[in-house]
């Protein structure tokens, strides 16, 4: 409990927080028991907020670490490569299948193959547009925006049309 009090005092100093009952001009409550109770509740609230922040950061770190470990697991990589080969075979027989291009784009992103993820997602976008599939088009465009940002590319870096 002493740690939380010290932490609360430090945070109060850093943030300029001054509880009304601790201010110099606070006169309505001079009873020490009331002041102590109010201070204790403020300290408890700060402790709860700090605990929530720490737990959220720990969870984010663990999620990121799990993703990193999955990507470096040879069995996972092998399974992803097999799935990509299956999609490539599907595209050999049906090269204009928007959903297969979309799925392959997502898979390539999962494999951190940004350039191929973007190429397949652009193809899916074009095919969805031709099919007038608004939902598919919207999903492809959202994915493309995320991929451009994630892999630091611009749309003009990938011109599928022959010049």
N, C-alpha and C positions, 0 to 999 in steps of 0.2 A: 504494500500500500504506500510505503514511503517513496518508492520508485515512481509510482503514478503521480504522487504529489509533486515531486521534484520535476517530473516531465511536464506536468500541467503548468507549473510556475514558469519553466523555461519557454513553453509554447505561448503562454500568456505574454511574456516579455517580448518574444519575437513578433507576435502578431499585434501587439498593442492592446490586447484584450484586458479589460479591467472590469471585473464584476461590479455591479452597482453597489453591493454591500461593502465592497472593499475600497471604494472611492472615498476620498477625504471628506467630501461633503455629504456622505450618506449618514444621516442621523436618525431616521425613523426606527431602526433596529440596532440597539446597542447591546442587546443580549448576546453574550458569547456563544451560547448554545445554538441559537438560531443562525448566527454567522457560520459556525462550524458545520452545521447541517447543510446549509446552502453551499458552502465551499465544497463539502464532501460530495454533494450531488453533481456539482459542476466538474469536479475531478473525475467522478465515475463516468459522466457523459463523454468527457474528453478521452478517457480510457477506452470506452466502447467504440468511439469513432476511430481511434488509432488502431484498435484491434481489427476492425472491419477493413481498414486500409491495408494493414499488414497481411491479413488473410487473403485479400483480393490479389495483392502483388505476388504472394506465394503461389496462389492458384494459377495465375497467368504464367509465371515462370515454369511451373510443373507442366502446364499444357504445352508451352513452347518446347520444353525439353523432350516431352513425349513425341511430339511431331518430328523433332530432329532425330531422335533415336529410330523412329519408324522409317524415315527416309534413308538412313544409313544401314538398315537391316538388309542383308543380302537376299533373304527370302522374300521380303516385301518388294524389293527392287525386281526380283525375278518374276514375281506375280504381276507387277505393273507392266513389265516388258511383254509378258505373255498376253495380257489384256490389250496392250497397244497393237500387238501383232494381229490379234483377233479383229480389232476394229479396222486395221489396214486391209485385211482380207475382205471384210464386208464392203469396204470402199472400192476394192477391185471389181466386185460384182455390181455394186450400186454406187457409183462415184458422186451422184447428186443427192445422196441421202442426208438431209440437213441434221437430223438427230444424231447420226453416226459422227458427223463432223463436230457437232456440239460436244458429244461424249468424249471424243478423242481430244478435243481442245481442253476439256476439264481434266482428263487424265494426264495430258502433257503438262498442264499446270501443276498437278500433284507431283509430277516427276521433276519439277523445277526446270522444265524445258520451255522457257518462255516464248521463244521465237516460233516454235511449232504450235504451241498453244494458241498464239495469236493468229497464225495462218489458218488453222482449222476453225477457230471461232469466227474469223472474217468470212470464211467460206460458208459456215452455218448461217451467219447473218444474211449473206447474199441470197442463199437458198430459201431461208424463211421469208425474206422480203418478196421473192418471186412467187412463193406459195401463198402470200398474203396471210401468213401465220403470225399474228400480232404478238401473241404470248411468247412464241419462240424467238421472234425478232427482239423483243424487249429483254429476254433473258440473255441472248447473245450479246446485245449491246452493253448490258450491265457487266457481263463477264469481260468483254473487251476493255471497257474503261478500267476495270480493276487490274487487268493484265498490263495495260500500258503503264499504269502507275507502279505496279509491283516490279516490273522488269525495266522500268525507265526507258520505254520506247514511245514513239509518236506514231500516229496512224500513217503518216506519210513515209515512215520507214518500211512499210509493208504495202507496196502497191501491187495488187494482184492483177490489175489490168495491164495488158501489153501497151507499151508506149509507142 
